[in-house]
Amino acid sequence: MTMTWTDWQAIAVPLVLALGAVTVLLADALWRTGSKQVRHTVITLITGAAILFGLAFIAVQRNSLKPAFCRPAVEGPAQCSLVFEPLTVGLWAVLLFGGLGVVGLSAYRLLDVDIPVGEYHFLLLSALTGATVLAGARDLATVVIALEVVSLPSFAMVALRRDRRGSEGALKAFLVSVLSTAVMLFGISYLYGVTGSLYLQTIVTRLPAIDPDLRRVAFAAGLFVIVGFGFKIAAVPFHGWLPDTYAGAPVEVAAFLAVVSKSAGVAGLLVLVTFGVAPSGSSLRTVVCILAAVTMTVGNLAALRQVEAVRLLAWSSIGQVGFLLAPLAVGDAQAVVGYLAAYVVVTLGAFGAVAVVQRHRPAGLLTDYRGMVRSEPGLGVALVFFLVVLAGLPPGLAGLFTKFAAFQAVLDAHIGWLAAVMAVNVMIGLAVYLRWIAELFRLPADDPFSVDIENPAVAVISTCAGAAVVLSVLPSTLFALVT
């Protein structure tokens, strides 16, 4: 296959991220002179530059359509492995913003001193490379390879600190990942056997025309693929690995898992459901609806019982995945990407606040945040606003409108029972986040809470807070990511 200029343009962002990953690894390995601070700063700047290139590229090319690695089909349109289009642009914008925020939270004196800087940034850029390829993938082979390029570096990042909790969390995530990949490949093999193709566009056109005797096989194959993704995004009942992994990882790595890795999984599942294995009217979409209802309910109920900030955010992220799966089940890409964008901004900000606090109070209990609005008003108010957006309460209108869009998508598809489950879970979610907000306003029992906030953390938290305010004032911006 001869690569054209269009192919190179379509893979420009993943290619630059991959080159950035190799560059930071070589720079860390070969540069032995100078201070640790200078080396850390330069590596951070290289990583940030690679991600900023991606954001600049999609800003310039946001209205372009660039199919890549295409071959002519025997019948119908050409079969392509990767497509750069408005949906890809929206997903890449979310992923790259999340990755850039994590880089900011990993600046010098913020990242744990036990974590090797070169390896950390190499793994971060490698996972981000896989995430961008996954969001643009249009054949099942590319989907699987990209998903593993996201997953394997993410698990390695969890274990970089080399302590017992990190190793345990990484091992759990790795074993679950191996199982999910095996399940997914089993389903893909049957899909290929039934349809004779790995290209999503060809699969979606051939599925309605297959022999009636093979439709049960096709349904089971698609179910295995969705279950495989369910493990990756920690949808219930495939979620058991996530809380321990988040708790065992450094906070910056937990933020990466919650923001970038999870968004990549949702992006891949959106691509599969929208373009391939679950066309409109498929029974598989009903399966995704059930998955959404169970996931949001279990995630929110479990979050009610948490007393640690990171574990609460871990279970909260499971509940948020349930809300993301609801519009995804009916194929509303705008609602999914809009919700995902708001989730990434405020979750990144919340993890930034947690990272600052846990450097001073390692226990990470919710009671550690008691009275922070009084003693640290800037950080406390920002965290309150992030939690309000996650809850979908005014003035966090970004969360309110994205939840409303998810409701609207489900109601337009006439799935009333799922809308009722979502309404109940909104109430449960209010209790989850208001419990933490109450601690922020409560009078402290001991000395007033006070922290030293480093400038990179101030920049990330302020940017996330400012973005959340803008998105609350102009919520249409969220849904303009996919046009």
Protein Blocks (a to p, Z undefined) as FASTA:
>chain_A
ZZdfklmmmmmmmmmmmmmmmmmmmmmmmmmgdcfklmmmmmmmmmmmmmmmmmmmmmmm
mmgccdehiaddfbdcdddfbdcdfklmmmmmmmmmmmmmmmmmmmghkacfklcfklmm
mmmmmmmmmmmmmmmgcbfklmmmmmmmmmmmmmmmmmmnopaklmmmmmmmmmmmmmmm
mmmmmmmmmmmmmnopabfklmmmmmmmmcfklmmmmmmmmmmmmmmmmmmnopafklmm
mmmmmmmpcfklmmmmmmmmmmmmmmmmmmmmmmmmmcghiaklmmmmmmmmmmmmmmmm
mmmmpcbfklmmmmmmmmmmmmmmmmmmnopaklmmmmmmmmmmmmmmmmmmmmmmmmmm
mnopaklmgoklmmmmmlmmmmmmmmmmmnopafklmlmmmmmmmmmmmmmnopaklmmm
mmmmmmmmmmmmmmmmmmmmpccfbdcddddddfklmmmmmmmmmmmmmmmmmmmlmmmm
pZZ
